Amino acid sequence: MTAPRPGPTDSLLDIVGLRVGHRQLLDPDVTVADGTNPGIGSATGCTVVIADGTAVAAVDVRGGGPGTRETDLLDPSHSVQRIDAVLLTGGSAYGLAAADGVMRYLEEHGRGIPMGAPGAVVPIVPGAVIFDLPVGDWNTRPSADDGYAAAAAATADTLPTGSVGAGTAARAGILKGGVGTASAHLTHGAAAGVTVAALVVANPVGSVFDPDSGLPWGVTARGATDRGLRPPAEVDIAAARALGDKGTVLNTTIGLVATDAPLSKAACRRVAVAGHDGLAHAIRPVHSPLDGDTLFAMSTGTARPAPSGGVPDAFPADLPVLAAVCAAATDVVRRAVVDAVLSATSIAGIPTYRDVFPSAFRA
């Protein structure tokens, strides 16, 4: 099978009609709590994905300790079919307060389910959190004002990745984690013309690199070449092993998969399920009792793939399109995790992949 090619920006912004905004709170002298001393300074943030129109959406939660908002609403059997935005945030359960600010921003712009009276709307903003409180002062968390600021900053022009937004204080195993993104444009088969993309906040307890080769778990041989990577020197691999494990009980990788294929809520749920396979390719272990791994799926429905035909009546007519989107979802989530790890910059002394494996980067 030929791998789909990335979209023009290889990011979530390749889905027309989606905008992304970050808000981060970061002090240069931030430290990590070590069990004896509390962390000091600010290091957290949030990321908002806004659909210019509404989007059909669903969710799949696989981690043992999720922190979420409005996920029950996304069950395919429940009444509301479309959402306005998704919040990804730091701050553990406290950070869910940022969704109030996103709702306020959307309400001011007339976005939400109309409720009769002029201006009476209820914006639908599902959200999920990572646990980043040990980095910096425990009492610094994204607030409603930060959610509002992230929504106000949302743009379709650029999408910074790495240690930004909800990934500001993220840690991917022993390495610095962050925000990553990737996209795929499908050119063959039933889903020709469809784009699939992912945005991930990588903060897992599991490792994101192979302890034998030193390369990221999610990097294929071709991917290593494309990213200018080579197998690290044994001295770097030995040093990485000596760093040990992450050593915290609360973690979580969150994100979303988006597509312009016209999909139902039930189909979006299947896309979210497939996206978790991408996490499994890039993080080991994944979906642990120490993580709250949660992936949303969104469909803007702006693409118009050709009718498939030949599908038995017992199956949905768009099954071939859904199958192709699910395969791409696995790939873009995998690559988004790698992007998060390779794009991250160090804060509070948390080492990046480049810090630990300098020999992996080609001259």
RODO-2510 file (C-alpha; in nm, 4 decimals, decimal comma):
residues 363
     n   res          X          Y          Z
     1     m     0,0000     0,0000     0,0000
     2     t     0,1332     0,3431    -0,0941
     3     a     0,1442     0,5864     0,1959
     4     p    -0,0641     0,9011     0,1398
     5     r     0,1312     1,2175     0,0792
     6     p     0,1180     1,4990     0,3352
     7     g    -0,1000     1,7991     0,2661
     8     p     0,0515     2,1377     0,1743
     9     t     0,1370     2,2301     0,5352
    10     d     0,1464     1,8755     0,6788
    11     s    -0,0718     2,0075     0,9600
    12     l    -0,4269     2,0288     1,0875
    13     l    -0,4638     2,3516     0,8911
    14     d    -0,4838     2,1445     0,5731
    15     i    -0,8460     2,0831     0,6739
    16     v    -1,0176     2,3883     0,5278
    17     g    -1,2419     2,5576     0,7804
    18     l    -1,0404     2,4785     1,0937
    19     r    -0,8453     2,7359     1,2950
    20     v    -0,6051     2,6737     1,5841
    21     g    -0,5054     2,9054     1,8660
    22     h    -0,2534     2,8617     2,1488
    23     r    -0,2162     3,0313     2,4838
    24     q     0,0834     2,9590     2,7029
    25     l     0,1932     3,0740     3,0466
    26     l     0,5701     3,0318     3,0693
    27     d     0,8337     3,1896     3,2935
    28     p     1,2015     3,1583     3,2023
    29     d     1,3005     3,0468     3,5545
    30     v     1,0371     2,7739     3,5900
    31     t     1,1363     2,4574     3,7794
    32     v     0,9934     2,1067     3,8232
    33     a     0,8669     1,9889     4,1618
    34     d     1,0914     1,7046     4,2796
    35     g     0,9066     1,5628     4,5797
    36     t     1,1097     1,7746     4,8209
    37     n     1,0768     2,1185     4,6658
    38     p     0,7656     2,2612     4,4968
    39     g     0,7951     2,3844     4,1424
    40     i     0,8175     2,7572     4,0879
    41     g     0,7057     2,9803     3,8015
    42     s     0,4437     2,9282     3,5334
    43     a     0,4465     2,6530     3,2719
    44     t     0,1148     2,5483     3,1238
    45     g    -0,1238     2,6428     2,8469
    46     c    -0,4164     2,5515     2,6283
    47     t    -0,4926     2,4967     2,2606
    48     v    -0,8264     2,5546     2,0886
    49     v    -0,9440     2,4170     1,7541
    50     i    -1,2383     2,6131     1,6104
    51     a    -1,4518     2,5050     1,3163
    52     d    -1,5567     2,8034     1,1032
    53     g    -1,8796     2,6153     1,0462
    54     t    -1,9871     2,3466     1,2888
    55     a    -1,8363     1,9989     1,2617
    56     v    -1,9681     1,6501     1,3245
    57     a    -1,7634     1,4997     1,6073
    58     a    -1,7078     1,1975     1,8291
    59     v    -1,4535     1,0830     2,0867
    60     d    -1,2740     0,7701     2,2038
    61     v    -1,1218     0,7540     2,5534
    62     r    -0,8654     0,4802     2,6159
    63     g    -0,6545     0,5919     2,9142
    64     g    -0,7292     0,4883     3,2710
    65     g    -0,7382     0,8407     3,4159
    66     p    -0,9057     1,0816     3,1720
    67     g    -0,9989     1,4418     3,2417
    68     t    -1,2692     1,5462     2,9985
    69     r    -1,5665     1,7729     2,9364
    70     e    -1,8739     1,7164     2,7153
    71     t    -1,7598     1,3710     2,6001
    72     d    -2,0938     1,2053     2,6845
    73     l    -2,2600     1,4468     2,4443
    74     l    -2,0476     1,2995     2,1627
    75     d    -2,1932     0,9509     2,1933
    76     p    -2,3403     0,8699     1,8491
    77     s    -2,6765     0,7867     2,0086
    78     h    -2,7084     1,1268     2,1748
    79     s    -2,8954     1,4209     2,0307
    80     v    -2,6396     1,6930     1,9553
    81     q    -2,4729     1,6138     1,6236
    82     r    -2,2260     1,8984     1,5747
    83     i    -1,9715     2,0960     1,7773
    84     d    -1,8157     2,4413     1,7518
    85     a    -1,4677     2,3856     1,8953
    86     v    -1,2409     2,1478     2,0871
    87     l    -1,0271     2,2459     2,3863
    88     l    -0,6978     2,0714     2,4621
    89     t    -0,5461     2,1993     2,7844
    90     g    -0,2937     2,1594     3,0592
    91     g    -0,3739     2,2027     3,4259
    92     s    -0,5336     1,8632     3,4888
    93     a    -0,9038     1,8864     3,5859
    94     y    -0,8535     2,2511     3,6863
    95     g    -0,7670     2,3334     3,3257
    96     l    -1,1147     2,2403     3,2062
    97     a    -1,2175     2,5863     3,3259
    98     a    -1,0550     2,7192     3,0082
    99     a    -1,3541     2,5850     2,8142
   100     d    -1,5704     2,8520     2,9792
   101     g    -1,3586     3,1170     2,8093
   102     v    -1,3851     2,9426     2,4730
   103     m    -1,7633     2,9366     2,5129
   104     r    -1,7653     3,3057     2,6024
   105     y    -1,5644     3,3899     2,2898
   106     l    -1,7948     3,1853     2,0680
   107     e    -2,1075     3,3317     2,2276
   108     e    -1,9803     3,6825     2,1594
   109     h    -1,9484     3,5828     1,7940
   110     g    -2,2946     3,4316     1,7755
   111     r    -2,1691     3,0737     1,7615
   112     g    -2,3605     2,7863     1,9197
   113     i    -2,6935     2,6095     1,9155
   114     p    -2,9710     2,8700     1,8730
   115     m    -3,2093     2,8668     2,1668
   116     g    -3,4907     3,0882     2,0410
   117     a    -3,4310     3,4427     2,1642
   118     p    -3,1958     3,6638     1,9580
   119     g    -2,8360     3,6018     2,0651
   120     a    -2,9323     3,3064     2,2863
   121     v    -2,6863     3,0342     2,1856
   122     v    -2,5082     2,7485     2,3581
   123     p    -2,1632     2,6800     2,2065
   124     i    -2,0598     2,3139     2,2162
   125     v    -1,6949     2,2804     2,3270
   126     p    -1,5740     1,9334     2,4283
   127     g    -1,2351     1,9245     2,5968
   128     a    -0,9634     1,7085     2,7468
   129     v    -0,6672     1,7725     2,9758
   130     i    -0,3129     1,6595     3,0380
   131     f    -0,1510     1,6459     3,3806
   132     d     0,1338     1,9003     3,3817
   133     l     0,0993     2,0470     3,7327
   134     p     0,4410     1,9300     3,8640
   135     v     0,6109     2,1635     3,6134
   136     g     0,6095     2,5081     3,7717
   137     d     0,3862     2,6326     4,0508
   138     w     0,1069     2,3838     4,1259
   139     n    -0,1436     2,6688     4,1444
   140     t    -0,0797     2,7930     3,7894
   141     r    -0,3405     2,6474     3,5535
   142     p    -0,5196     2,7635     3,2399
   143     s    -0,8234     2,9732     3,3298
   144     a    -1,1337     3,0859     3,1456
   145     d    -0,9433     3,3970     3,0399
   146     d    -0,6692     3,1792     2,8902
   147     g    -0,9254     2,9760     2,6972
   148     y    -1,0735     3,2999     2,5656
   149     a    -0,7273     3,4216     2,4611
   150     a    -0,6514     3,0951     2,2794
   151     a    -0,9820     3,1140     2,0935
   152     a    -0,9235     3,4781     2,0013
   153     a    -0,5785     3,3845     1,8682
   154     a    -0,7095     3,1016     1,6503
   155     t    -0,5912     3,1310     1,2927
   156     a    -0,5709     2,9233     0,9765
   157     d    -0,2425     3,0853     0,8733
   158     t     0,0208     2,9224     1,0965
   159     l     0,0316     2,6393     1,3483
   160     p     0,3297     2,6484     1,5882
   161     t     0,4222     2,3112     1,7370
   162     g     0,6444     2,1869     2,0171
   163     s     0,6417     2,3477     2,3620
   164     v     0,3419     2,5717     2,2994
   165     g    -0,0212     2,5862     2,4069
   166     a    -0,1382     2,2728     2,5835
   167     g     0,2056     2,1197     2,5218
   168     t     0,3999     2,3930     2,7046
   169     a     0,4864     2,1709     3,0024
   170     a     0,4201     1,8315     2,8422
   171     r     0,6702     1,5501     2,8964
   172     a     0,6873     1,2492     2,6652
   173     g     0,8304     0,9832     2,8901
   174     i     1,1668     1,1183     3,0055
   175     l     1,1813     1,3663     2,7178
   176     k     1,0145     1,7016     2,6600
   177     g     0,6816     1,6537     2,4887
   178     g     0,4530     1,9067     2,3272
   179     v     0,2099     1,9757     2,0462
   180     g     0,2540     1,7972     1,7154
   181     t     0,0598     1,7802     1,3910
   182     a     0,0508     1,5996     1,0556
   183     s    -0,1781     1,5581     0,7564
   184     a    -0,2412     1,3234     0,4658
   185     h    -0,4049     1,3979     0,1302
   186     l    -0,5630     1,0908    -0,0268
   187     t    -0,5265     1,0668    -0,4032
   188     h    -0,6471     0,7152    -0,4848
   189     g    -0,9443     0,4927    -0,4203
   190     a    -1,2862     0,5713    -0,2796
   191     a    -1,1576     0,8613    -0,0691
   192     a    -0,9599     1,0363    -0,3443
   193     g    -0,9548     1,4094    -0,2771
   194     v    -1,0093     1,3715     0,0987
   195     t    -0,7677     1,5137     0,3573
   196     v    -0,7094     1,3716     0,7056
   197     a    -0,5048     1,5485     0,9737
   198     a    -0,4176     1,5228     1,3421
   199     l    -0,3191     1,7514     1,6281
   200     v    -0,1730     1,5774     1,9341
   201     v    -0,0488     1,6890     2,2769
   202     a     0,2098     1,4263     2,3721
   203     n     0,2482     1,3849     2,7487
   204     p     0,2613     1,0055     2,7993
   205     v     0,4156     0,8052     3,0800
   206     g     0,5361     0,5669     2,8082
   207     s     0,8554     0,6020     2,6089
   208     v     0,8573     0,7675     2,2674
   209     f     1,1859     0,6140     2,1495
   210     d     1,3191     0,2644     2,0917
   211     p     1,5770     0,1926     2,3657
   212     d     1,7707    -0,0314     2,1274
   213     s     1,7948     0,1955     1,8230
   214     g     1,7371     0,5350     1,9875
   215     l     1,5015     0,6393     1,7061
   216     p     1,1466     0,7524     1,7871
   217     w     0,9048     0,4601     1,7925
   218     g     0,6861     0,6329     1,5368
   219     v     0,9596     0,6903     1,2778
   220     t     0,9741     0,4572     0,9787
   221     a     1,2915     0,4077     0,7755
   222     r     1,1619     0,6508     0,5137
   223     g     1,0426     0,8884     0,7841
   224     a     1,3883     0,8972     0,9398
   225     t     1,5388     1,0014     0,6085
   226     d     1,2725     1,2637     0,5485
   227     r     1,3358     1,4150     0,8918
   228     g     1,7136     1,4070     0,8562
   229     l     1,7544     1,1428     1,1272
   230     r     1,9952     0,8542     1,1523
   231     p     2,0404     0,5871     1,4225
   232     p     2,2059     0,7565     1,7221
   233     a     2,5482     0,6608     1,8494
   234     e     2,5610     0,3939     2,1191
   235     v     2,6943     0,6464     2,3697
   236     d     2,3735     0,8520     2,3307
   237     i     2,1569     0,5419     2,3643
   238     a     2,3386     0,4408     2,6831
   239     a     2,2951     0,7909     2,8252
   240     a     1,9228     0,7811     2,7468
   241     r     1,8828     0,4493     2,9257
   242     a     2,0585     0,5939     3,2285
   243     l     1,7923     0,8655     3,2578
   244     g     1,5418     0,6069     3,3806
   245     d     1,1658     0,6425     3,3668
   246     k     0,9413     0,9471     3,3810
   247     g     0,8559     0,8909     3,7456
   248     t     0,5108     1,0507     3,7686
   249     v     0,1761     0,8810     3,8077
   250     l    -0,0372     1,1244     3,6081
   251     n     0,0264     1,1890     3,2405
   252     t    -0,1980     1,1648     2,9278
   253     t    -0,1839     1,2138     2,5513
   254     i    -0,4788     1,3992     2,3996
   255     g    -0,5649     1,5292     2,0559
   256     l    -0,7949     1,5131     1,7611
   257     v    -0,8199     1,3728     1,4114
   258     a    -1,0016     1,5849     1,1554
   259     t    -1,1143     1,5179     0,8013
   260     d    -1,3063     1,6980     0,5309
   261     a    -1,4826     1,3745     0,4337
   262     p    -1,8574     1,3871     0,5079
   263     l    -1,8951     1,1456     0,8012
   264     s    -2,1633     1,0684     1,0575
   265     k    -2,1066     1,0746     1,4345
   266     a    -2,0788     0,6951     1,4337
   267     a    -1,8195     0,7094     1,1575
   268     c    -1,6267     0,9803     1,3433
   269     r    -1,6183     0,7519     1,6473
   270     r    -1,4528     0,4856     1,4319
   271     v    -1,1955     0,7431     1,3134
   272     a    -1,1134     0,8312     1,6741
   273     v    -1,0682     0,4613     1,7511
   274     a    -0,8287     0,4273     1,4566
   275     g    -0,6357     0,7319     1,5742
   276     h    -0,5473     0,5491     1,8956
   277     d    -0,3667     0,2904     1,6826
   278     g    -0,1365     0,5746     1,5800
   279     l    -0,0616     0,6421     1,9474
   280     a     0,0256     0,2741     1,9890
   281     h     0,2762     0,2998     1,7026
   282     a     0,4535     0,5976     1,8632
   283     i     0,4260     0,5447     2,2420
   284     r     0,5068     0,2367     2,4507
   285     p     0,3243     0,1585     2,6689
   286     v     0,0114     0,3500     2,5740
   287     h    -0,3427     0,3617     2,7216
   288     s    -0,2029     0,2800     3,0634
   289     p    -0,3813     0,3236     3,3987
   290     l    -0,1461     0,6213     3,4461
   291     d    -0,2682     0,8010     3,1316
   292     g    -0,5994     0,9559     3,0291
   293     d    -0,5491     0,9123     2,6543
   294     t    -0,8369     1,0779     2,4681
   295     l    -0,8809     1,1466     2,0966
   296     f    -1,1597     1,3468     1,9356
   297     a    -1,2576     1,3126     1,5694
   298     m    -1,4109     1,5898     1,3598
   299     s    -1,5662     1,5964     1,0139
   300     t    -1,6149     1,9274     0,8344
   301     g    -1,7786     1,7495     0,5402
   302     t    -1,6486     1,9900     0,2767
   303     a    -1,4938     1,7236     0,0495
   304     r    -1,7105     1,5368    -0,1977
   305     p    -1,5578     1,1975    -0,2796
   306     a    -1,7125     1,0124    -0,5718
   307     p    -1,9856     0,7582    -0,4834
   308     s    -1,8241     0,4216    -0,4131
   309     g    -2,0872     0,1828    -0,5421
   310     g    -2,0890    -0,1920    -0,4952
   311     v    -2,1372    -0,1758    -0,1180
   312     p    -2,3827    -0,4407     0,0123
   313     d    -2,7015    -0,3022     0,1632
   314     a    -2,6003    -0,4373     0,5037
   315     f    -2,3191    -0,1788     0,5206
   316     p    -2,3214     0,2016     0,5098
   317     a    -2,2699     0,3387     0,1600
   318     d    -1,9652     0,5412     0,2692
   319     l    -1,7826     0,2404     0,4168
   320     p    -1,4947     0,2471     0,1618
   321     v    -1,4374     0,6169     0,2366
   322     l    -1,4454     0,5540     0,6113
   323     a    -1,1962     0,2682     0,5788
   324     a    -0,9512     0,4921     0,3940
   325     v    -0,9949     0,7762     0,6438
   326     c    -0,9333     0,5379     0,9352
   327     a    -0,6119     0,4091     0,7784
   328     a    -0,4927     0,7666     0,7291
   329     a    -0,5948     0,8566     1,0854
   330     t    -0,3553     0,5987     1,2247
   331     d    -0,0734     0,7384     1,0127
   332     v    -0,1267     1,1082     1,0892
   333     v    -0,1583     1,0501     1,4651
   334     r     0,1662     0,8513     1,4632
   335     r     0,3452     1,1263     1,2765
   336     a     0,1924     1,3986     1,4944
   337     v     0,3427     1,2363     1,8059
   338     v     0,6830     1,2294     1,6368
   339     d     0,6417     1,5941     1,5375
   340     a     0,5583     1,6855     1,8980
   341     v     0,8721     1,5159     2,0272
   342     l     1,1094     1,6496     1,7612
   343     s     0,9651     2,0035     1,7719
   344     a     0,9772     2,0419     2,1497
   345     t     1,2150     2,2852     2,3166
   346     s     1,3466     2,2342     2,6671
   347     i     1,1924     2,4078     2,9666
   348     a     1,2705     2,3601     3,3367
   349     g     1,5653     2,1409     3,2442
   350     i     1,3489     1,8719     3,0826
   351     p     1,5680     1,7348     2,7999
   352     t     1,4502     1,7238     2,4401
   353     y     1,5106     1,4421     2,1949
   354     r     1,7856     1,6492     2,0351
   355     d     1,9491     1,7031     2,3752
   356     v     1,9585     1,3308     2,4486
   357     f     2,0352     1,2050     2,0968
   358     p     2,2488     1,4737     1,9273
   359     s     2,4120     1,2139     1,7031
   360     a     2,0741     1,1299     1,5457
   361     f     2,0715     1,4493     1,3425
   362     r     2,2501     1,4487     1,0104
   363     a     2,4975     1,7230     0,9370
***
